[in-house]
């Protein structure tokens, strides 16, 4: 792990301390969990945004074959 210093408001510090006492967990553990949750949420939204942006990028292309035509060439005839 990497040691990192952060600044919290007095309210954040008090609430974090209360939650730590209530749950029996260390404040640093709670902070790491919150950071992990934010990374997961933002990472998921970022992936969705990239997929939405990429959707249909080949639509209306005239310089390539239709996907169904290409895919049909890959299919093996039933024996």
C-alpha positions in Angstrom: 0.0 0.0 0.0 1.0 3.6 -0.5 0.7 6.1 2.3 -1.5 9.0 1.4 -2.4 12.1 3.3 -5.9 13.6 2.9 -7.8 16.5 4.3 -11.3 16.0 5.6 -13.8 18.5 6.8 -14.6 18.4 10.5 -18.0 16.9 9.7 -16.5 14.2 7.5 -13.9 13.3 10.2 -16.6 13.1 12.9 -18.9 11.0 10.8 -16.0 8.7 9.7 -15.0 8.3 13.3 -18.6 7.5 14.3 -18.9 4.9 11.5 -15.6 3.3 12.4 -16.6 2.9 16.1 -20.1 1.6 15.1 -18.7 -1.0 12.7 -15.5 -1.8 14.5 -13.4 -1.1 11.5 -10.5 1.3 11.0 -11.0 4.7 9.4 -8.4 3.9 6.8 -10.2 0.7 5.9 -13.5 2.7 5.4 -11.7 5.3 3.3 -10.2 2.6 1.1 -13.6 0.9 0.7 -15.2 4.2 -0.3 -12.4 4.9 -2.9 -12.9 1.4 -4.3 -16.6 1.9 -4.6 -16.1 5.2 -6.5 -13.5 3.6 -8.8 -16.0 0.8 -9.6 -18.9 3.1 -10.2 -17.0 5.6 -12.3 -15.1 2.9 -14.2 -18.5 1.2 -15.0 -19.9 4.5 -16.2 -16.8 5.2 -18.2 -17.0 1.8 -19.9 -20.7 2.4 -20.7 -19.9 5.8 -22.2 -17.2 4.4 -24.4 -19.5 1.6 -25.6 -22.3 4.1 -26.4 -19.9 6.3 -28.2 -18.6 3.4 -30.3 -22.0 2.0 -31.1 -22.8 2.3 -34.8 -19.4 3.7 -35.8 -19.4 1.4 -38.9 -23.0 2.3 -39.8 -23.4 3.8 -43.2 -20.0 2.7 -44.3 -19.8 2.0 -48.0 -16.2 0.9 -48.2 -16.7 -2.4 -46.4 -19.0 -5.4 -46.9 -22.1 -5.9 -44.9 -21.4 -7.8 -41.7 -24.0 -10.5 -42.5 -22.3 -11.2 -45.8 -18.9 -11.5 -44.1 -20.3 -13.7 -41.3 -22.0 -16.0 -43.8 -18.6 -16.7 -45.4 -17.4 -17.9 -42.0 -20.2 -20.3 -41.5 -19.5 -23.9 -42.4 -22.0 -25.8 -44.4 -23.8 -28.5 -42.4 -22.3 -31.9 -43.2 
